Amino acid sequence: MEADPKLLEILVCPVSKATLRYDRERQELISKAAGLAYPIRDGIPIMRPDEARQLTDEERERR
């Protein structure tokens, strides 16, 4: 299930308040500022820091 594009436009990282990048392939919202990737499950972004995974150093360096 695809995430709602309008919803993705207004979401920000709950930790850093920075904008998020949508990774369609991995179904995640990426916050480079916080170094976290929030999962999207069944089209619903899970914006809880305890549910997010830490980005690797390589992922943090990507544009």
N, CA, C and O atoms as a MOPAC input file, in Angstrom:
PM7 MOZYME 1SCF
protein

 N      0.84600 1    -1.18300 1     0.00000 1
 C      0.00000 1     0.00000 1     0.00000 1
 C      0.89000 1     1.24400 1     0.00000 1
 O      1.85200 1     1.32600 1     0.76400 1
 N      0.57400 1     2.17500 1    -0.82900 1
 C      1.35200 1     3.40600 1    -0.98600 1
 C      0.90600 1     4.45200 1     0.03100 1
 O     -0.27900 1     4.56500 1     0.34400 1
 N      1.87300 1     5.21800 1     0.54300 1
 C      1.57100 1     6.29000 1     1.49200 1
 C      0.91900 1     7.46100 1     0.75700 1
 O      1.20200 1     7.69600 1    -0.41700 1
 N      0.06200 1     8.18100 1     1.43800 1
 C     -0.63200 1     9.33700 1     0.88000 1
 C      0.35400 1    10.48800 1     0.66000 1
 O      0.94300 1    10.97500 1     1.62500 1
 N      0.54700 1    10.93300 1    -0.58700 1
 C      1.51400 1    11.99500 1    -0.88100 1
 C      1.21800 1    13.30900 1    -0.14000 1
 O      2.14700 1    14.00700 1     0.26700 1
 N     -0.04700 1    13.64700 1     0.03500 1
 C     -0.40200 1    14.87900 1     0.76100 1
 C      0.03300 1    14.80500 1     2.21700 1
 O      0.50700 1    15.78800 1     2.78600 1
 N     -0.13200 1    13.64000 1     2.80700 1
 C      0.29200 1    13.43800 1     4.19300 1
 C      1.81000 1    13.55900 1     4.30500 1
 O      2.31700 1    14.18500 1     5.23500 1
 N      2.52800 1    12.96800 1     3.36800 1
 C      3.99100 1    13.00700 1     3.40600 1
 C      4.53200 1    14.43300 1     3.30000 1
 O      5.59500 1    14.73700 1     3.84200 1
 N      3.80800 1    15.30100 1     2.60800 1
 C      4.23600 1    16.69300 1     2.45200 1
 C      4.22100 1    17.46200 1     3.76600 1
 O      5.02000 1    18.38100 1     3.94600 1
 N      3.33000 1    17.10700 1     4.68800 1
 C      3.19100 1    17.89000 1     5.92300 1
 C      3.91800 1    17.28100 1     7.12500 1
 O      4.07700 1    17.94200 1     8.15200 1
 N      4.34900 1    16.05000 1     7.00500 1
 C      5.02700 1    15.40700 1     8.13300 1
 C      6.44600 1    15.94200 1     8.31100 1
 O      7.13800 1    16.23900 1     7.33800 1
 N      6.85800 1    16.05800 1     9.55300 1
 C      8.23700 1    16.40100 1     9.89800 1
 C      8.71600 1    15.41400 1    10.95200 1
 O      7.91300 1    14.73400 1    11.59000 1
 N      9.99600 1    15.34200 1    11.12500 1
 C     10.58500 1    14.45000 1    12.12200 1
 C     10.17500 1    14.91800 1    13.52000 1
 O     10.34100 1    16.09500 1    13.84100 1
 N      9.64600 1    14.02500 1    14.35200 1
 C      9.24900 1    14.42000 1    15.70800 1
 C     10.43700 1    14.73500 1    16.61900 1
 O     10.26400 1    15.36700 1    17.66100 1
 N     11.61800 1    14.30700 1    16.24300 1
 C     12.81400 1    14.56200 1    17.04900 1
 C     13.45700 1    15.89300 1    16.66400 1
 O     13.68300 1    16.75300 1    17.51500 1
 N     13.75100 1    16.05400 1    15.35600 1
 C     14.48600 1    17.23500 1    14.89600 1
 C     13.59100 1    18.33300 1    14.31700 1
 O     14.03200 1    19.47000 1    14.15100 1
 N     12.35700 1    18.00000 1    14.01400 1
 C     11.41100 1    18.90600 1    13.35000 1
 C     11.84000 1    19.24400 1    11.92200 1
 O     11.32100 1    20.18800 1    11.32700 1
 N     12.76900 1    18.49200 1    11.37800 1
 C     13.25300 1    18.69700 1    10.00700 1
 C     12.35100 1    17.96200 1     9.01500 1
 O     11.60000 1    17.06200 1     9.39000 1
 N     12.43800 1    18.35800 1     7.75100 1
 C     11.67100 1    17.68300 1     6.71100 1
 C     12.18300 1    16.25700 1     6.52900 1
 O     13.30400 1    15.92100 1     6.91100 1
 N     11.33900 1    15.44300 1     5.94200 1
 C     11.64200 1    14.03200 1     5.74700 1
 C     11.74800 1    13.71400 1     4.26400 1
 O     11.10400 1    14.35600 1     3.43400 1
 N     12.55800 1    12.72900 1     3.94100 1
 C     12.67100 1    12.24300 1     2.57100 1
 C     12.00600 1    10.88300 1     2.50300 1
 O     12.25900 1    10.01400 1     3.33700 1
 N     11.15600 1    10.70300 1     1.50900 1
 C     10.42400 1     9.44700 1     1.33400 1
 C     11.27100 1     8.47200 1     0.53700 1
 O     11.67300 1     8.76800 1    -0.58800 1
 N     11.54200 1     7.31800 1     1.11400 1
 C     12.23500 1     6.23200 1     0.41900 1
 C     11.17300 1     5.20900 1     0.03000 1
 O     10.76300 1     4.37500 1     0.83700 1
 N     10.74000 1     5.29200 1    -1.21500 1
 C      9.64500 1     4.43900 1    -1.70400 1
 C     10.04300 1     2.96700 1    -1.66200 1
 O      9.23500 1     2.11700 1    -1.28800 1
 N     11.27600 1     2.66300 1    -2.04200 1
 C     11.73000 1     1.27100 1    -2.09800 1
 C     11.69000 1     0.59600 1    -0.72900 1
 O     11.24100 1    -0.54400 1    -0.60500 1
 N     12.15800 1     1.29700 1     0.28500 1
 C     12.21400 1     0.72100 1     1.63700 1
 C     10.97300 1     1.02500 1     2.47100 1
 O     10.82000 1     0.51600 1     3.58100 1
 N     10.07700 1     1.87300 1     1.91700 1
 C      8.86900 1     2.28900 1     2.64300 1
 C      9.24800 1     2.88100 1     4.00500 1
 O      8.82900 1     2.41100 1     5.06200 1
 N     10.06900 1     3.94800 1     3.91900 1
 C     10.52700 1     4.64700 1     5.11200 1
 C     10.52500 1     6.14700 1     4.85300 1
 O     10.60800 1     6.60100 1     3.71200 1
 N     10.42900 1     6.90000 1     5.93900 1
 C     10.62900 1     8.33600 1     5.90900 1
 C     11.95500 1     8.60800 1     6.60000 1
 O     12.15000 1     8.23200 1     7.75600 1
 N     12.86300 1     9.25900 1     5.89100 1
 C     14.22600 1     9.44900 1     6.36200 1
 C     14.40700 1    10.85100 1     6.93300 1
 O     14.07600 1    11.84900 1     6.29300 1
 N     14.93900 1    10.90200 1     8.14900 1
 C     15.33200 1    12.16000 1     8.77100 1
 C     16.84600 1    12.14600 1     8.91900 1
 O     17.39200 1    11.53800 1     9.83900 1
 N     17.51300 1    12.83100 1     7.99100 1
 C     18.97300 1    12.89800 1     8.08600 1
 C     19.39100 1    13.67500 1     9.33600 1
 O     20.39200 1    13.34400 1     9.97100 1
 N     18.62400 1    14.70500 1     9.68300 1
 C     18.95200 1    15.53700 1    10.83900 1
 C     18.99900 1    14.71500 1    12.12900 1
 O     19.87800 1    14.91800 1    12.96700 1
 N     18.06200 1    13.79800 1    12.28500 1
 C     18.00300 1    12.96500 1    13.49300 1
 C     18.72500 1    11.63400 1    13.30700 1
 O     18.99200 1    10.92600 1    14.27800 1
 N     19.04300 1    11.29300 1    12.05000 1
 C     19.69900 1    10.01300 1    11.78900 1
 C     18.76400 1     8.82700 1    11.96100 1
 O     19.18100 1     7.74400 1    12.37100 1
 N     17.47900 1     9.04800 1    11.63700 1
 C     16.46700 1     8.01500 1    11.83800 1
 C     15.67700 1     7.75200 1    10.55800 1
 O     15.52700 1     8.62500 1     9.70300 1
 N     15.17900 1     6.52200 1    10.45400 1
 C     14.29300 1     6.12800 1     9.35600 1
 C     13.01700 1     5.58900 1     9.97500 1
 O     13.02900 1     4.57400 1    10.67100 1
 N     11.91400 1     6.28400 1     9.71200 1
 C     10.61200 1     5.89500 1    10.26000 1
 C      9.91400 1     4.96600 1     9.26900 1
 O      9.81700 1     5.29100 1     8.08600 1
 N      9.43000 1     3.82300 1     9.73100 1
 C      8.77900 1     2.87700 1     8.81800 1
 C      7.38700 1     3.34100 1     8.39400 1
 O      6.71700 1     4.09500 1     9.09900 1
 N      6.98000 1     2.87000 1     7.23400 1
 C      5.61100 1     3.05900 1     6.75800 1
 C      5.01800 1     1.67000 1     6.65100 1
 O      5.50400 1     0.83800 1     5.88500 1
 N      3.97500 1     1.41900 1     7.41200 1
 C      3.33100 1     0.10500 1     7.42900 1
 C      1.89300 1     0.22500 1     6.94700 1
 O      1.10800 1     1.00000 1     7.49400 1
 N      1.56000 1    -0.53300 1     5.93600 1
 C      0.20600 1    -0.49700 1     5.36300 1
 C     -0.21100 1     0.92200 1     4.99900 1
 O     -1.37000 1     1.30100 1     5.16400 1
 N      0.75700 1     1.71300 1     4.49500 1
 C      0.47100 1     3.07500 1     4.06800 1
 C      0.43500 1     4.09600 1     5.18400 1
 O      0.14700 1     5.26700 1     4.93700 1
 N      0.72200 1     3.67700 1     6.41300 1
 C      0.66200 1     4.57400 1     7.57200 1
 C      2.07200 1     4.82000 1     8.11800 1
 O      2.73600 1     3.87800 1     8.55100 1
 N      2.53900 1     6.08400 1     8.10200 1
 C      3.85200 1     6.39300 1     8.68900 1
 C      3.82100 1     6.19700 1    10.20300 1
 O      2.92400 1     6.68700 1    10.88800 1
 N      4.80300 1     5.48400 1    10.70400 1
 C      4.93500 1     5.24300 1    12.14700 1
 C      5.98500 1     6.24000 1    12.65000 1
 O      7.18800 1     6.01700 1    12.51000 1
 N      5.51200 1     7.32900 1    13.23100 1
 C      6.38900 1     8.45100 1    13.58400 1
 C      6.85800 1     8.40900 1    15.03500 1
 O      7.01200 1     9.45400 1    15.66700 1
 N      7.07800 1     7.24300 1    15.55100 1
 C      7.56700 1     7.08700 1    16.92300 1
 C      9.07000 1     6.82000 1    16.88300 1
 O      9.50300 1     5.87700 1    16.22100 1
 N      9.86900 1     7.62100 1    17.57200 1
 C     11.31900 1     7.41000 1    17.56100 1
 C     11.73100 1     6.00600 1    18.01300 1
 O     12.73100 1     5.47400 1    17.53200 1
 N     10.97500 1     5.40400 1    18.92600 1
 C     11.33300 1     4.05900 1    19.38200 1
 C     11.02600 1     2.99700 1    18.32200 1
 O     11.48700 1     1.86200 1    18.44600 1
 N     10.26600 1     3.33700 1    17.29500 1
 C      9.97400 1     2.41900 1    16.18600 1
 C     10.92800 1     2.64700 1    15.00700 1
 O     11.00800 1     1.81500 1    14.10400 1
 N     11.64500 1     3.76700 1    15.01800 1
 C     12.54800 1     4.10900 1    13.92200 1
 C     13.85700 1     3.33600 1    14.04200 1
 O     14.25900 1     2.91200 1    15.12600 1
 N     14.49900 1     3.17100 1    12.90500 1
 C     15.82300 1     2.55600 1    12.92600 1
 C     16.87900 1     3.63700 1    12.72800 1
 O     16.63400 1     4.65500 1    12.08200 1
 N     18.03900 1     3.39800 1    13.28900 1
 C     19.16100 1     4.31600 1    13.13400 1
 C     19.71700 1     4.20600 1    11.72100 1
 O     19.87000 1     3.10300 1    11.19500 1
 N     20.02000 1     5.34800 1    11.10500 1
 C     20.66400 1     5.32500 1     9.80400 1
 C     22.12400 1     4.91600 1     9.96900 1
 O     22.76300 1     5.22700 1    10.97400 1
 N     22.63300 1     4.21700 1     8.96700 1
 C     24.05600 1     3.89300 1     8.96200 1
 C     24.84100 1     5.13900 1     8.58000 1
 O     24.26300 1     6.10300 1     8.07800 1
 N     26.14300 1     5.13200 1     8.81100 1
 C     26.98600 1     6.26300 1     8.42100 1
 C     26.88200 1     6.50700 1     6.91800 1
 O     26.85100 1     7.65300 1     6.47000 1
 N     26.82800 1     5.43500 1     6.15000 1
 C     26.71300 1     5.54400 1     4.69000 1
 C     25.40000 1     6.22600 1     4.29500 1
 O     25.38700 1     7.07800 1     3.40700 1
 N     24.31100 1     5.85900 1     4.94500 1
 C     23.01700 1     6.45900 1     4.64500 1
 C     22.97700 1     7.94300 1     5.02300 1
 O     22.33800 1     8.74700 1     4.34400 1
 N     23.64600 1     8.28700 1     6.08300 1
 C     23.68000 1     9.70200 1     6.52300 1
 C     24.44100 1    10.56700 1     5.53600 1
 O     24.15300 1    11.75700 1     5.40900 1
 N     25.40500 1     9.99200 1     4.83800 1
 C     26.22400 1    10.75300 1     3.89700 1
 C     25.56200 1    10.91400 1     2.53400 1
 O     25.92800 1    11.81300 1     1.77700 1
 N     24.59600 1    10.06100 1     2.21000 1
 C     23.90400 1    10.15600 1     0.91400 1
 C     23.11500 1    11.44500 1     0.81500 1
 O     22.64800 1    11.98800 1     1.81600 1
 N     22.97500 1    11.92400 1    -0.41100 1
 C     22.18400 1    13.14600 1    -0.65800 1
 C     20.75000 1    12.82900 1    -0.80600 1
 O     19.93800 1    13.72900 1    -1.01800 1

